[in-house]
Structures are given as structure tokens and as C-alpha cells.
Amino acid sequence: MTVYNYLDRYLFLPLGDWVYGSNVAAKLEETRLNETLSEAGLRDLQNRKLQHLVKHCYNTVPYYTRLFDSYGIKPEQIRSREDLHLLPVLTKQIIRDNYDDMFSTAVNPKRLRKSSTGGSTGTPLKFCTDAAEWSSWKASTLRAWEWYDLHLGDKIFSLGGSSINKRKQLLSLKGLYDRVIMRNHKYSSADVTDQAMQRNYEALMALRPKAVRGYGSSLYILARFIENRELPLCPIKVVLTTGEVLMPEYRRKLEQVFQAPVYDEYGASDGGILSHECPQREGLHIAEDLCIIEITDKQGNPLPVGTTGFVCTTDLNNYVFPFLRYHVGDMAYIKQTSCSCGRHTRLIGEVMGRAGKLMYNKAGIPISPTVLPMMFYPELNYHNLEYQKVYNKIDKFQIRQDCQGDITILLKLKDPEEQHEQFDYIVTNYRNHFVGSHISLEFVDDIPCLPSGKEDYCVSEYEYND
């Protein structure tokens, strides 16, 4: 570890916590201790946190008070993961329908931190967290990175869309936190032209980071650009992928080009899920001190271990906007075996909800599916408040590309009476990226699931052969 690593851990991080109102330094020590717990100790920790959370929900959250009473359930009946099946599942639609009643009345509104999903399942969602939740999430991430000998203060080059690249001004608190404490330098994956790839490559070489992090498909595009032009690369310690399913061919190409091991992450801020591969790469270790994950059918009935079903999560740390038995929208399964690394957390075997498959335009330029939701904002600007209001009129969307490369966009609006013409910009945005493709926009009453039961927002039958 370098001098900067020590200064960052023992000076910059505590100072950042004081300024930012967070508690990452203390939470990092706590999460390290939790990692040493036995299987029984970890389950005991989960149960205690669950029981406390359930009582809080019943006593202070209007939605859950009504829910428990209507089902005749007492908080005392929910004592462990096995008891959660007594509760119905929570969905995005339920949250939207009961949004104002999802907040705890015991929490000071000034503590709230507004957040939202990027629409990666085609269903945008607004919710809230607080500094305590954020601190636990950040500390758990840092704990996992230490598995790869990546420590606080090591430089990171990040490439992705809005979920990992919420760019802030450098002199803002968040900007300073990212650059000075996390040393995380973020670049957008929205533009995949050769000029943009050259800029990203030059930024990477100038930074000389220890880690490269981003969407698997976005990093794959950059890796292929570097390979095709036989460009030299600085030494990279580790590649971290997140935000979408990591396709096997992406992993192979990234390891080949960057000459570094690739470790995948699966997380969902709505629901408090966080999981990482360890160096053994036998599955994704669930951060079970943060959340409880069940695998259920669509009605919320628990499925046997090893069976693929819907990811249902209970966030053990969000007390301001609690998520109990929340259907994230992804499908996965829990492995029957534990990891040979010796950690006692359960393993997610595979996540199949968020497609990581690339889409191509007719010129052969690959378009990452994680960029597609950005095109539902006017001028592709998701920071503009007025544009956010337009985007929030959309309930669900799905992009379908046929075998000819033409695209149909299905749009379900929250209010069917909205004027359709105000969304014409979406066609323009897609036409600019998918040059030569016919783009059509259809307004529908609902968007059906795929035959697999998934709610993928991106469906492509087009294969471009370069």
C-alpha cells in the first residue's frame, strides 16, 4: 500500500465522512468483522436486523401498517428469512401507487437522499435512501475490492452510463469525494464512435489506473478498439464489471486485452442488493449483512435452492424508504454449494434479468443496451430537471430490433391521455444512433414479459457480422 492509501484511509475518508455526513470509515471496519462470522453468526445478524426493521416498518411506515393489518400479520411473526413468505411481494407498480406512504414518519425529511433507477428493466423508479444506507453500501463495495488487492486510494477508470457515471462538477461534494477519496475517474459510454473511443483510451493511458471498471459491454467495445488498432496499454491490476449480465465472450476479450482478471458485480440500489465475485469466481457472494435475497416465483412463493426464479430482496439498512420482499425485476438462482474461498455467504449462480447483449446499427457500430434508456431523455440530458419531468411520464418501455436491424419502441405512459407528439424526440435520438434503421414508436397499454418471464427492455434479433 502507498502513502496515499494510508492518508486516504485514515485522513481523507474520515474528513469526507464529516463533510458529507456519511459514516463509511466505521462501516468499513464493521463489514470486515461481519465477513469473519460463521454461517450461524451471519444468520443471527440477519435475523436481528430483520426483526428490528419489520417492527420499524409496521410502526412508522403507513403502507406497511396497512399491509400487515390487512393480512392479519403481527411483526413478531417475521423473525427470519423463512418467515418472509407470510408477506406479499413488493413491486415497482405498488411503490408508484403508494409512493407517499412508503416513507417512514420517524425519519427527518432532511436526512433523505433522493434516488432513482436508470430504467434498466424498462420501468423507471423513484425512491429514497439516507447517509447510513449509502455508507453501508460503499463500505461493502470497498470490502469486496480488497479481495482483489484493490484498496481505497488506488486509481480507478470507470466507463459506463448513468448508474455508475452520474457526473458531478469536480468542486461539488460528490465530485471531490469521487476524485479525492475514491479516486474514481468517470467517463461516459454513451458515445461509441472511434473518436470517443480514442478519447477514452487516451484518458485511460494518462490516468494509469490500478483498476478499470464499467459495464461489460462498454468495456468490451473499448477493448476491441484497443485490440484492432494494436494500441499499447499501461499495466492494469483488475477489471471490474457491473450493471449488466457479463457475457462469457466479454470476459474472455477483456482478460485478453487488459491482461488482468475480470471480476463481476451484481447490485441494485433499489432493494439494497450487492454481490461480488471473489478470486475463486465460483459465483457472486451476497452481502448478507446488507440484504436478504429470496428466489421466488412471480407470486412470491419461495423456490428451492438451485431453481431459477425472480430475485426478491429485503433491504436490511434502508429505514427511510423500506423495501420488504421487493421484486427487483431480475431472474437468478442461488447455488446449492458454498464457495471454496471459505466465506459463509450464499452465492448467486447466474443473473439473467438484465441483457448484456450488444445491439448494432447497420453500419456495424455496437450500441450498449445500457445506453438505450438515456435516449428517452430529450437531448440525451438526464441531468436537466425539465427533461427528467418528461422522462418520468413514461411508465415502461421496450426496444425491439428485428432481424433486419429495424427498431420498434414500445412505450407505455403513466397517463394514456398525454400528447404523443411530445415524445417524437425519442425517434430522433434513436435514428441518430441507429443510422439506416427504420425507427417506429408505438404507444401501448402494456408491455408483456418475454416467454422466459423476464421483463427485458432490450430485445434484438439482429446479428451484424463484421
Residue, then its C-alpha position, 0 to 999 in steps of 0.5 A: m500500500t502507498v502513502y496515499n492509501y494510508l492518508d486516504r484511509y485514515l485522513f481523507l475518508p474520515l474528513g469526507d465522512w464529516v463533510y458529507g455526513s456519511n459514516v463509511a470509515a466505521k462501516l468499513e471496519e464493521t463489514r470486515l468483522n461481519e465477513t469473519l462470522s460463521e454461517a450461524g453468526l451471519r444468520d443471527l445478524q440477519n435475523r436481528k436486523l430483520q426483526h428490528l426493521v419489520k417492527h420499524c416498518y409496521n410502526t412508522v411506515p403507513y403502507y406497511t401498517r396497512l399491509f400487515d393489518s390487512y393480512g392479519i400479520k403481527p411483526e413478531q411473526i417475521r423473525s427470519r428469512e423463512d418467515l418472509h413468505l407470510l408477506p406479499v411481494l413488493t413491486k415497482q407498480i405498488i411503490r408508484d401507487n403508494y409512493d407517499d406512504m412508503f416513507s417512514t414518519a420517524v425519519n427527518p425529511k432532511r436526512l433523505r437522499k433522493s434516488s432513482t433507477g436508470g430504467s434498466t428493466g424498462t420501468p423507471l423508479k423513484f425512491c429514497t435512501d439516507a447517509a447510513e444506507w449509502s455508507s453501508w453500501k460503499a463500505s461493502t463495495l470497498r470490502a469486496w475490492e480488497w479481495y482483489d488487492l484493490h484498496l481505497g486510494d488506488k486509481i480507478f477508470s470507470l466507463g459506463g452510463s448513468s448508474i455508475n457515471k452520474r457526473k458531478q462538477l469536480l468542486s461539488l461534494k460528490g465530485l471531490y469525494d469521487r476524485v479525492i477519496m475514491r479516486n474514481h475517474k468517470y467517463s461516459s459510454a454513451d458515445v461509441t464512435d472511434q473518436a470517443m473511443q480514442r478519447n477514452y483510451e487516451a484518458l485511460m493511458a494518462l490516468r494509469p489506473k490500478a483498476v478499470r471498471g464499467y459495464g461489460s459491454s462498454l468495456y468490451i467495445l473499448a477493448r476491441f478498439i484497443e485490440n484492432r488498432e494494436l494500441p499499447l496499454c499501461p499495466i492494469k491490476v483488475v477489471l471490474t464489471t457491473g450493471e449488466v449480465l457479463m457475457p462469457e465472450y466479454r470476459r474472455k476479450l477483456e482478460q485478453v486485452f487488459q491482461a488482468p482478471v475480470y471480476d463481476e458485480y451484481g447490485a441494485s440500489d433499489g432493494g439494497i442488493l450487492s454481490h461480488e465475485c471473489p478470486q475463486r469466481e465460483g459465483l457472486h457472494i451476497a452481502e448478507d449483512l446488507c440484504i436478504i435475497e429470496i428466489t421466488d416465483k412471480q407470486g412470491n412463493p419461495l423456490p428451492v435452492g438451485t431453481t431459477g426464479f425472480v430475485c426478491t430482496t429485503d433491504l436490511n439498512n434502508y429505514v427511510f424508504p423500506f423495501l420488504r420482499y421487493h421484486v427487483g425485476d431480475m431472474a437468478y438462482i442461488k447455488q446449492t454449494s458454498c464457495s471454496c474461498g471459505r466465506h459463509t455467504r450464499l452465492i448467486g449462480e447466474v443473473m439473467g434479468r438484465a441483457g448484456k447483449l450488444m445491439y448494432n446499427k447497420a453500419g456495424i457500430p455496437i450500441s450498449p443496451t445500457v445506453l438505450p434508456m438515456m435516449f428517452y431523455p430529450e437531448l440525451n440530458y438526464h441531468n436537466l430537471e425539465y427533461q427528467k419531468v418528461y422522462n418520468k411520464i413514461d411508465k415502461f418501455q421496450i426496444r425491439q430490433d428485428c432481424q433486419g436491424d429495424i427498431t420498434i419502441l414500445l412505450k407505455l405512459k403513466d397517463p394514456e391521455e398525454q400528447h404523443e407528439q411530445f415524445d417524437y424526440i425519442v425517434t430522433n435520438y434513436r435514428n441518430h444512433f441507429v443510422g439506416s434503421h427504420i425507427s417506429l414508436e408505438f404507444v401501448d397499454d402494456i408491455p408483456c414479459l418475454p416467454s422466459g418471464k423476464e421483463d427485458y427492455c432490450v430485445s434484438e434479433y439482429e446479428y451484424n457480422d463484421 
